[in-house]
Amino acid sequence: CRQGCRFCATGTMGLFRSLDTDEVLAQVFAARGLAEREALPPLSNLVFMGMGEPADNVPAVRGALAALTDRRRFGFSPRA
């Protein structure tokens, strides 16, 4: 991440690259599958965070949000 927040260890690593839309969606797909296989509660809330600031990757985040809230694809509610 390029933000360099003092409280965050990943901020000391710097920014290598941002995830593209497909990579974000693949993470959600994998997490959904893991929850099903392990008999965990289904995913209901998503948070964009981690290594890299989502505000630095707006096009990919918007694309992922469009797919995640599309009823024909992931079907998450656009609001919590």
Distance bins in CASP14 RR format, pairs under 12 A and 6 or more apart:
PFRMAT RR
TARGET T0000
AUTHOR 0000-0000-0000
RMODE 2
METHOD distances of the structure
MODEL  1
1 7 0 0 0 0 0 1 0 0 0 0 0
1 8 1 0 0 1 0 0 0 0 0 0 0
1 9 0 0 0 0 0 1 0 0 0 0 0
1 10 1 0 1 0 0 0 0 0 0 0 0
1 11 1 0 1 0 0 0 0 0 0 0 0
1 12 0 0 0 0 1 0 0 0 0 0 0
1 13 1 0 0 1 0 0 0 0 0 0 0
1 14 1 0 0 1 0 0 0 0 0 0 0
1 15 1 0 1 0 0 0 0 0 0 0 0
1 16 0 0 0 0 1 0 0 0 0 0 0
1 17 0 0 0 0 0 1 0 0 0 0 0
1 18 0 0 0 0 1 0 0 0 0 0 0
1 19 0 0 0 0 0 1 0 0 0 0 0
1 49 0 0 0 0 1 0 0 0 0 0 0
1 50 1 0 0 1 0 0 0 0 0 0 0
1 51 1 0 1 0 0 0 0 0 0 0 0
1 52 1 1 0 0 0 0 0 0 0 0 0
1 53 1 0 1 0 0 0 0 0 0 0 0
1 54 0 0 0 0 0 1 0 0 0 0 0
1 55 0 0 0 0 0 1 0 0 0 0 0
1 56 1 0 0 1 0 0 0 0 0 0 0
1 57 0 0 0 0 0 1 0 0 0 0 0
2 8 0 0 0 0 0 1 0 0 0 0 0
2 10 0 0 0 0 0 1 0 0 0 0 0
2 11 1 0 0 1 0 0 0 0 0 0 0
2 12 0 0 0 0 0 1 0 0 0 0 0
2 13 0 0 0 0 0 1 0 0 0 0 0
2 14 1 0 0 1 0 0 0 0 0 0 0
2 15 1 0 1 0 0 0 0 0 0 0 0
2 16 0 0 0 0 1 0 0 0 0 0 0
2 17 0 0 0 0 0 1 0 0 0 0 0
2 18 0 0 0 0 1 0 0 0 0 0 0
2 51 0 0 0 0 0 1 0 0 0 0 0
2 52 1 0 0 1 0 0 0 0 0 0 0
2 53 1 0 0 1 0 0 0 0 0 0 0
2 55 0 0 0 0 0 1 0 0 0 0 0
2 56 1 0 0 1 0 0 0 0 0 0 0
2 57 0 0 0 0 0 1 0 0 0 0 0
3 10 0 0 0 0 1 0 0 0 0 0 0
3 11 1 0 0 1 0 0 0 0 0 0 0
3 12 0 0 0 0 0 1 0 0 0 0 0
3 13 0 0 0 0 0 1 0 0 0 0 0
3 14 0 0 0 0 1 0 0 0 0 0 0
3 15 0 0 0 0 1 0 0 0 0 0 0
3 49 0 0 0 0 0 1 0 0 0 0 0
3 50 0 0 0 0 0 1 0 0 0 0 0
3 51 0 0 0 0 0 1 0 0 0 0 0
3 52 1 0 0 1 0 0 0 0 0 0 0
3 53 1 0 1 0 0 0 0 0 0 0 0
3 54 0 0 0 0 0 1 0 0 0 0 0
3 55 0 0 0 0 1 0 0 0 0 0 0
3 56 1 0 0 1 0 0 0 0 0 0 0
4 10 0 0 0 0 1 0 0 0 0 0 0
4 11 1 0 1 0 0 0 0 0 0 0 0
4 12 1 0 0 1 0 0 0 0 0 0 0
4 13 0 0 0 0 1 0 0 0 0 0 0
4 14 1 0 0 1 0 0 0 0 0 0 0
4 15 0 0 0 0 1 0 0 0 0 0 0
4 51 0 0 0 0 0 1 0 0 0 0 0
4 52 0 0 0 0 1 0 0 0 0 0 0
4 53 0 0 0 0 1 0 0 0 0 0 0
4 56 0 0 0 0 0 1 0 0 0 0 0
5 11 1 0 0 1 0 0 0 0 0 0 0
5 12 0 0 0 0 1 0 0 0 0 0 0
5 13 0 0 0 0 0 1 0 0 0 0 0
5 14 0 0 0 0 0 1 0 0 0 0 0
5 49 0 0 0 0 0 1 0 0 0 0 0
5 50 0 0 0 0 0 1 0 0 0 0 0
5 51 0 0 0 0 0 1 0 0 0 0 0
5 52 0 0 0 0 0 1 0 0 0 0 0
5 53 0 0 0 0 1 0 0 0 0 0 0
6 12 0 0 0 0 1 0 0 0 0 0 0
8 14 0 0 0 0 0 1 0 0 0 0 0
8 49 0 0 0 0 0 1 0 0 0 0 0
8 50 0 0 0 0 1 0 0 0 0 0 0
8 51 0 0 0 0 1 0 0 0 0 0 0
8 52 0 0 0 0 1 0 0 0 0 0 0
8 53 0 0 0 0 0 1 0 0 0 0 0
9 50 0 0 0 0 0 1 0 0 0 0 0
9 51 0 0 0 0 1 0 0 0 0 0 0
10 16 0 0 0 0 0 1 0 0 0 0 0
10 49 0 0 0 0 0 1 0 0 0 0 0
10 50 1 0 0 1 0 0 0 0 0 0 0
10 51 1 0 1 0 0 0 0 0 0 0 0
10 52 1 0 0 1 0 0 0 0 0 0 0
10 53 0 0 0 0 0 1 0 0 0 0 0
11 50 0 0 0 0 1 0 0 0 0 0 0
11 51 0 0 0 0 1 0 0 0 0 0 0
11 52 0 0 0 0 1 0 0 0 0 0 0
11 53 0 0 0 0 1 0 0 0 0 0 0
12 51 0 0 0 0 0 1 0 0 0 0 0
13 50 0 0 0 0 0 1 0 0 0 0 0
13 51 1 0 0 1 0 0 0 0 0 0 0
13 52 0 0 0 0 1 0 0 0 0 0 0
14 51 0 0 0 0 1 0 0 0 0 0 0
14 52 0 0 0 0 1 0 0 0 0 0 0
14 53 0 0 0 0 0 1 0 0 0 0 0
14 56 0 0 0 0 0 1 0 0 0 0 0
15 50 0 0 0 0 0 1 0 0 0 0 0
15 51 0 0 0 0 1 0 0 0 0 0 0
15 52 1 0 0 1 0 0 0 0 0 0 0
15 53 0 0 0 0 1 0 0 0 0 0 0
15 56 1 0 0 1 0 0 0 0 0 0 0
15 57 0 0 0 0 1 0 0 0 0 0 0
16 51 0 0 0 0 1 0 0 0 0 0 0
16 52 0 0 0 0 1 0 0 0 0 0 0
17 23 0 0 0 0 1 0 0 0 0 0 0
17 51 0 0 0 0 0 1 0 0 0 0 0
17 52 0 0 0 0 1 0 0 0 0 0 0
17 56 0 0 0 0 0 1 0 0 0 0 0
17 57 0 0 0 0 1 0 0 0 0 0 0
17 60 0 0 0 0 0 1 0 0 0 0 0
18 24 0 0 0 0 1 0 0 0 0 0 0
18 48 0 0 0 0 0 1 0 0 0 0 0
18 50 0 0 0 0 0 1 0 0 0 0 0
18 51 0 0 0 0 1 0 0 0 0 0 0
18 52 1 0 0 1 0 0 0 0 0 0 0
18 53 0 0 0 0 1 0 0 0 0 0 0
18 54 0 0 0 0 1 0 0 0 0 0 0
18 55 0 0 0 0 0 1 0 0 0 0 0
18 56 1 0 0 1 0 0 0 0 0 0 0
18 57 1 0 1 0 0 0 0 0 0 0 0
18 58 0 0 0 0 1 0 0 0 0 0 0
18 59 0 0 0 0 1 0 0 0 0 0 0
18 60 1 0 0 1 0 0 0 0 0 0 0
18 61 0 0 0 0 1 0 0 0 0 0 0
18 64 0 0 0 0 0 1 0 0 0 0 0
19 25 0 0 0 0 1 0 0 0 0 0 0
19 26 0 0 0 0 1 0 0 0 0 0 0
19 27 1 0 0 1 0 0 0 0 0 0 0
19 28 0 0 0 0 0 1 0 0 0 0 0
19 48 0 0 0 0 1 0 0 0 0 0 0
19 49 0 0 0 0 0 1 0 0 0 0 0
19 50 0 0 0 0 1 0 0 0 0 0 0
19 51 0 0 0 0 1 0 0 0 0 0 0
19 52 0 0 0 0 1 0 0 0 0 0 0
19 53 0 0 0 0 0 1 0 0 0 0 0
19 54 0 0 0 0 1 0 0 0 0 0 0
19 56 0 0 0 0 0 1 0 0 0 0 0
19 57 1 0 0 1 0 0 0 0 0 0 0
19 59 0 0 0 0 0 1 0 0 0 0 0
19 60 1 0 0 1 0 0 0 0 0 0 0
19 61 0 0 0 0 1 0 0 0 0 0 0
19 63 0 0 0 0 0 1 0 0 0 0 0
19 64 0 0 0 0 1 0 0 0 0 0 0
20 26 0 0 0 0 1 0 0 0 0 0 0
20 27 0 0 0 0 0 1 0 0 0 0 0
20 57 0 0 0 0 1 0 0 0 0 0 0
20 59 0 0 0 0 1 0 0 0 0 0 0
20 60 1 0 1 0 0 0 0 0 0 0 0
20 61 0 0 0 0 0 1 0 0 0 0 0
20 63 0 0 0 0 1 0 0 0 0 0 0
20 64 0 0 0 0 1 0 0 0 0 0 0
21 27 0 0 0 0 0 1 0 0 0 0 0
21 28 0 0 0 0 0 1 0 0 0 0 0
21 48 0 0 0 0 0 1 0 0 0 0 0
21 57 0 0 0 0 1 0 0 0 0 0 0
21 58 0 0 0 0 0 1 0 0 0 0 0
21 59 1 0 0 1 0 0 0 0 0 0 0
21 60 1 0 1 0 0 0 0 0 0 0 0
21 61 0 0 0 0 1 0 0 0 0 0 0
21 62 0 0 0 0 1 0 0 0 0 0 0
21 63 1 0 1 0 0 0 0 0 0 0 0
21 64 1 0 1 0 0 0 0 0 0 0 0
21 65 0 0 0 0 1 0 0 0 0 0 0
21 66 0 0 0 0 1 0 0 0 0 0 0
21 67 1 0 0 1 0 0 0 0 0 0 0
21 68 0 0 0 0 0 1 0 0 0 0 0
21 73 0 0 0 0 0 1 0 0 0 0 0
22 28 0 0 0 0 0 1 0 0 0 0 0
22 29 0 0 0 0 1 0 0 0 0 0 0
22 60 0 0 0 0 1 0 0 0 0 0 0
22 63 0 0 0 0 1 0 0 0 0 0 0
22 64 0 0 0 0 1 0 0 0 0 0 0
22 67 0 0 0 0 1 0 0 0 0 0 0
23 29 0 0 0 0 0 1 0 0 0 0 0
23 30 0 0 0 0 0 1 0 0 0 0 0
23 51 0 0 0 0 0 1 0 0 0 0 0
23 57 0 0 0 0 0 1 0 0 0 0 0
23 60 1 0 0 1 0 0 0 0 0 0 0
23 61 0 0 0 0 0 1 0 0 0 0 0
23 63 0 0 0 0 0 1 0 0 0 0 0
23 64 0 0 0 0 1 0 0 0 0 0 0
24 30 0 0 0 0 0 1 0 0 0 0 0
24 31 0 0 0 0 0 1 0 0 0 0 0
24 46 0 0 0 0 1 0 0 0 0 0 0
24 47 0 0 0 0 0 1 0 0 0 0 0
24 48 1 0 0 1 0 0 0 0 0 0 0
24 49 0 0 0 0 0 1 0 0 0 0 0
24 50 0 0 0 0 0 1 0 0 0 0 0
24 52 0 0 0 0 0 1 0 0 0 0 0
24 54 0 0 0 0 1 0 0 0 0 0 0
24 57 0 0 0 0 1 0 0 0 0 0 0
24 59 0 0 0 0 0 1 0 0 0 0 0
24 60 1 0 0 1 0 0 0 0 0 0 0
24 61 1 0 0 1 0 0 0 0 0 0 0
24 62 0 0 0 0 0 1 0 0 0 0 0
24 63 0 0 0 0 1 0 0 0 0 0 0
24 64 1 0 1 0 0 0 0 0 0 0 0
24 65 0 0 0 0 1 0 0 0 0 0 0
24 66 0 0 0 0 0 1 0 0 0 0 0
24 67 0 0 0 0 1 0 0 0 0 0 0
24 68 0 0 0 0 1 0 0 0 0 0 0
24 74 0 0 0 0 0 1 0 0 0 0 0
25 31 0 0 0 0 0 1 0 0 0 0 0
25 32 0 0 0 0 0 1 0 0 0 0 0
25 46 0 0 0 0 0 1 0 0 0 0 0
25 60 0 0 0 0 1 0 0 0 0 0 0
25 61 0 0 0 0 0 1 0 0 0 0 0
25 63 0 0 0 0 1 0 0 0 0 0 0
25 64 1 0 1 0 0 0 0 0 0 0 0
25 65 0 0 0 0 0 1 0 0 0 0 0
25 66 0 0 0 0 0 1 0 0 0 0 0
25 67 1 0 1 0 0 0 0 0 0 0 0
25 68 1 0 0 1 0 0 0 0 0 0 0
25 69 0 0 0 0 0 1 0 0 0 0 0
25 70 0 0 0 0 0 1 0 0 0 0 0
25 73 0 0 0 0 1 0 0 0 0 0 0
25 74 1 0 0 1 0 0 0 0 0 0 0
25 75 0 0 0 0 0 1 0 0 0 0 0
25 76 0 0 0 0 0 1 0 0 0 0 0
26 32 0 0 0 0 0 1 0 0 0 0 0
26 33 0 0 0 0 0 1 0 0 0 0 0
26 64 0 0 0 0 0 1 0 0 0 0 0
26 67 0 0 0 0 0 1 0 0 0 0 0
26 74 0 0 0 0 0 1 0 0 0 0 0
27 33 0 0 0 0 0 1 0 0 0 0 0
27 34 0 0 0 0 0 1 0 0 0 0 0
27 43 0 0 0 0 0 1 0 0 0 0 0
27 46 0 0 0 0 1 0 0 0 0 0 0
27 47 0 0 0 0 0 1 0 0 0 0 0
27 48 0 0 0 0 0 1 0 0 0 0 0
27 49 0 0 0 0 0 1 0 0 0 0 0
27 50 0 0 0 0 0 1 0 0 0 0 0
27 51 0 0 0 0 0 1 0 0 0 0 0
27 60 0 0 0 0 0 1 0 0 0 0 0
27 64 0 0 0 0 1 0 0 0 0 0 0
27 68 0 0 0 0 0 1 0 0 0 0 0
27 74 0 0 0 0 0 1 0 0 0 0 0
28 34 0 0 0 0 0 1 0 0 0 0 0
28 35 0 0 0 0 0 1 0 0 0 0 0
28 42 0 0 0 0 0 1 0 0 0 0 0
28 43 1 0 0 1 0 0 0 0 0 0 0
28 44 0 0 0 0 0 1 0 0 0 0 0
28 45 0 0 0 0 0 1 0 0 0 0 0
28 46 1 0 0 1 0 0 0 0 0 0 0
28 47 0 0 0 0 0 1 0 0 0 0 0
28 48 0 0 0 0 0 1 0 0 0 0 0
28 64 1 0 0 1 0 0 0 0 0 0 0
28 65 0 0 0 0 0 1 0 0 0 0 0
28 67 0 0 0 0 1 0 0 0 0 0 0
28 68 1 0 0 1 0 0 0 0 0 0 0
28 69 0 0 0 0 0 1 0 0 0 0 0
28 73 0 0 0 0 0 1 0 0 0 0 0
28 74 1 0 0 1 0 0 0 0 0 0 0
28 75 0 0 0 0 0 1 0 0 0 0 0
28 76 0 0 0 0 1 0 0 0 0 0 0
29 35 0 0 0 0 0 1 0 0 0 0 0
29 36 0 0 0 0 0 1 0 0 0 0 0
29 43 0 0 0 0 0 1 0 0 0 0 0
29 46 0 0 0 0 0 1 0 0 0 0 0
29 64 0 0 0 0 0 1 0 0 0 0 0
29 67 0 0 0 0 0 1 0 0 0 0 0
29 68 0 0 0 0 0 1 0 0 0 0 0
29 73 0 0 0 0 0 1 0 0 0 0 0
29 74 0 0 0 0 1 0 0 0 0 0 0
30 36 0 0 0 0 0 1 0 0 0 0 0
30 37 0 0 0 0 0 1 0 0 0 0 0
30 43 0 0 0 0 0 1 0 0 0 0 0
31 37 0 0 0 0 0 1 0 0 0 0 0
31 38 0 0 0 0 0 1 0 0 0 0 0
31 40 0 0 0 0 1 0 0 0 0 0 0
31 41 0 0 0 0 0 1 0 0 0 0 0
31 42 0 0 0 0 0 1 0 0 0 0 0
31 43 1 0 0 1 0 0 0 0 0 0 0
31 44 0 0 0 0 0 1 0 0 0 0 0
31 45 0 0 0 0 0 1 0 0 0 0 0
31 46 0 0 0 0 1 0 0 0 0 0 0
31 47 0 0 0 0 0 1 0 0 0 0 0
31 68 0 0 0 0 0 1 0 0 0 0 0
31 74 0 0 0 0 0 1 0 0 0 0 0
31 76 0 0 0 0 0 1 0 0 0 0 0
32 38 0 0 0 0 0 1 0 0 0 0 0
32 40 0 0 0 0 0 1 0 0 0 0 0
32 41 0 0 0 0 0 1 0 0 0 0 0
32 42 1 0 0 1 0 0 0 0 0 0 0
32 43 1 0 1 0 0 0 0 0 0 0 0
32 44 0 0 0 0 0 1 0 0 0 0 0
32 46 0 0 0 0 0 1 0 0 0 0 0
32 68 0 0 0 0 0 1 0 0 0 0 0
32 73 0 0 0 0 0 1 0 0 0 0 0
32 74 1 0 0 1 0 0 0 0 0 0 0
32 75 0 0 0 0 0 1 0 0 0 0 0
32 76 0 0 0 0 0 1 0 0 0 0 0
33 39 0 0 0 0 0 1 0 0 0 0 0
33 40 0 0 0 0 1 0 0 0 0 0 0
33 42 0 0 0 0 1 0 0 0 0 0 0
33 43 0 0 0 0 1 0 0 0 0 0 0
34 40 1 0 0 1 0 0 0 0 0 0 0
34 41 0 0 0 0 0 1 0 0 0 0 0
34 42 0 0 0 0 0 1 0 0 0 0 0
34 43 0 0 0 0 1 0 0 0 0 0 0
35 41 1 0 0 1 0 0 0 0 0 0 0
35 42 1 0 1 0 0 0 0 0 0 0 0
35 43 1 0 1 0 0 0 0 0 0 0 0
35 44 0 0 0 0 0 1 0 0 0 0 0
36 42 1 0 0 1 0 0 0 0 0 0 0
36 43 0 0 0 0 1 0 0 0 0 0 0
42 74 0 0 0 0 0 1 0 0 0 0 0
42 75 0 0 0 0 0 1 0 0 0 0 0
42 76 0 0 0 0 0 1 0 0 0 0 0
43 68 0 0 0 0 1 0 0 0 0 0 0
43 74 0 0 0 0 1 0 0 0 0 0 0
43 75 0 0 0 0 0 1 0 0 0 0 0
43 76 1 0 0 1 0 0 0 0 0 0 0
43 77 0 0 0 0 0 1 0 0 0 0 0
44 68 0 0 0 0 0 1 0 0 0 0 0
44 74 0 0 0 0 0 1 0 0 0 0 0
44 75 0 0 0 0 0 1 0 0 0 0 0
44 76 1 0 0 1 0 0 0 0 0 0 0
44 77 0 0 0 0 1 0 0 0 0 0 0
44 80 0 0 0 0 1 0 0 0 0 0 0
45 68 0 0 0 0 0 1 0 0 0 0 0
45 76 0 0 0 0 1 0 0 0 0 0 0
45 77 0 0 0 0 1 0 0 0 0 0 0
45 79 0 0 0 0 0 1 0 0 0 0 0
45 80 1 0 1 0 0 0 0 0 0 0 0
46 54 0 0 0 0 0 1 0 0 0 0 0
46 61 0 0 0 0 0 1 0 0 0 0 0
46 64 0 0 0 0 1 0 0 0 0 0 0
46 65 0 0 0 0 1 0 0 0 0 0 0
46 67 0 0 0 0 0 1 0 0 0 0 0
46 68 1 0 0 1 0 0 0 0 0 0 0
46 69 0 0 0 0 1 0 0 0 0 0 0
46 74 0 0 0 0 1 0 0 0 0 0 0
46 75 0 0 0 0 0 1 0 0 0 0 0
46 76 1 0 0 1 0 0 0 0 0 0 0
46 77 0 0 0 0 0 1 0 0 0 0 0
46 78 0 0 0 0 0 1 0 0 0 0 0
46 79 0 0 0 0 0 1 0 0 0 0 0
46 80 0 0 0 0 1 0 0 0 0 0 0
47 54 0 0 0 0 1 0 0 0 0 0 0
47 61 0 0 0 0 0 1 0 0 0 0 0
47 68 0 0 0 0 0 1 0 0 0 0 0
47 76 0 0 0 0 0 1 0 0 0 0 0
47 80 0 0 0 0 0 1 0 0 0 0 0
48 54 1 0 1 0 0 0 0 0 0 0 0
48 55 0 0 0 0 1 0 0 0 0 0 0
48 56 0 0 0 0 0 1 0 0 0 0 0
48 57 0 0 0 0 1 0 0 0 0 0 0
48 58 0 0 0 0 0 1 0 0 0 0 0
48 60 0 0 0 0 1 0 0 0 0 0 0
48 61 1 0 1 0 0 0 0 0 0 0 0
48 62 0 0 0 0 0 1 0 0 0 0 0
48 63 0 0 0 0 0 1 0 0 0 0 0
48 64 1 0 0 1 0 0 0 0 0 0 0
48 65 0 0 0 0 1 0 0 0 0 0 0
48 68 0 0 0 0 0 1 0 0 0 0 0
49 55 0 0 0 0 0 1 0 0 0 0 0
49 57 0 0 0 0 0 1 0 0 0 0 0
49 61 0 0 0 0 0 1 0 0 0 0 0
50 56 0 0 0 0 0 1 0 0 0 0 0
50 57 0 0 0 0 0 1 0 0 0 0 0
51 57 0 0 0 0 0 1 0 0 0 0 0
52 60 0 0 0 0 0 1 0 0 0 0 0
52 61 0 0 0 0 0 1 0 0 0 0 0
53 60 0 0 0 0 0 1 0 0 0 0 0
53 61 0 0 0 0 0 1 0 0 0 0 0
54 60 0 0 0 0 1 0 0 0 0 0 0
54 61 1 0 1 0 0 0 0 0 0 0 0
54 62 0 0 0 0 1 0 0 0 0 0 0
54 63 0 0 0 0 0 1 0 0 0 0 0
54 64 0 0 0 0 1 0 0 0 0 0 0
54 65 0 0 0 0 1 0 0 0 0 0 0
55 61 0 0 0 0 1 0 0 0 0 0 0
55 62 0 0 0 0 0 1 0 0 0 0 0
57 63 0 0 0 0 0 1 0 0 0 0 0
57 64 0 0 0 0 1 0 0 0 0 0 0
57 65 0 0 0 0 0 1 0 0 0 0 0
58 64 0 0 0 0 0 1 0 0 0 0 0
58 65 0 0 0 0 0 1 0 0 0 0 0
59 65 0 0 0 0 0 1 0 0 0 0 0
59 66 0 0 0 0 0 1 0 0 0 0 0
60 66 0 0 0 0 0 1 0 0 0 0 0
60 67 0 0 0 0 0 1 0 0 0 0 0
61 67 0 0 0 0 0 1 0 0 0 0 0
61 68 0 0 0 0 0 1 0 0 0 0 0
62 68 0 0 0 0 0 1 0 0 0 0 0
62 69 0 0 0 0 0 1 0 0 0 0 0
63 69 0 0 0 0 1 0 0 0 0 0 0
63 70 0 0 0 0 0 1 0 0 0 0 0
63 73 0 0 0 0 0 1 0 0 0 0 0
63 74 0 0 0 0 0 1 0 0 0 0 0
64 70 0 0 0 0 0 1 0 0 0 0 0
64 73 0 0 0 0 0 1 0 0 0 0 0
64 74 0 0 0 0 1 0 0 0 0 0 0
64 76 0 0 0 0 0 1 0 0 0 0 0
65 73 0 0 0 0 0 1 0 0 0 0 0
65 74 0 0 0 0 1 0 0 0 0 0 0
65 75 0 0 0 0 0 1 0 0 0 0 0
65 76 0 0 0 0 1 0 0 0 0 0 0
65 77 0 0 0 0 0 1 0 0 0 0 0
65 78 1 0 0 1 0 0 0 0 0 0 0
65 79 0 0 0 0 0 1 0 0 0 0 0
66 72 0 0 0 0 0 1 0 0 0 0 0
66 73 0 0 0 0 1 0 0 0 0 0 0
66 74 0 0 0 0 0 1 0 0 0 0 0
66 75 0 0 0 0 0 1 0 0 0 0 0
66 76 0 0 0 0 0 1 0 0 0 0 0
66 78 0 0 0 0 1 0 0 0 0 0 0
67 73 1 0 1 0 0 0 0 0 0 0 0
67 74 1 0 0 1 0 0 0 0 0 0 0
67 75 0 0 0 0 1 0 0 0 0 0 0
67 76 0 0 0 0 1 0 0 0 0 0 0
67 78 0 0 0 0 0 1 0 0 0 0 0
68 74 1 0 1 0 0 0 0 0 0 0 0
68 75 1 0 0 1 0 0 0 0 0 0 0
68 76 1 0 1 0 0 0 0 0 0 0 0
68 77 0 0 0 0 1 0 0 0 0 0 0
68 78 0 0 0 0 1 0 0 0 0 0 0
69 75 1 0 0 1 0 0 0 0 0 0 0
69 76 1 0 1 0 0 0 0 0 0 0 0
69 77 1 0 0 1 0 0 0 0 0 0 0
69 78 1 0 1 0 0 0 0 0 0 0 0
69 79 0 0 0 0 1 0 0 0 0 0 0
69 80 0 0 0 0 0 1 0 0 0 0 0
70 76 0 0 0 0 1 0 0 0 0 0 0
70 77 0 0 0 0 0 1 0 0 0 0 0
70 78 0 0 0 0 1 0 0 0 0 0 0
71 77 0 0 0 0 1 0 0 0 0 0 0
71 78 0 0 0 0 0 1 0 0 0 0 0
END
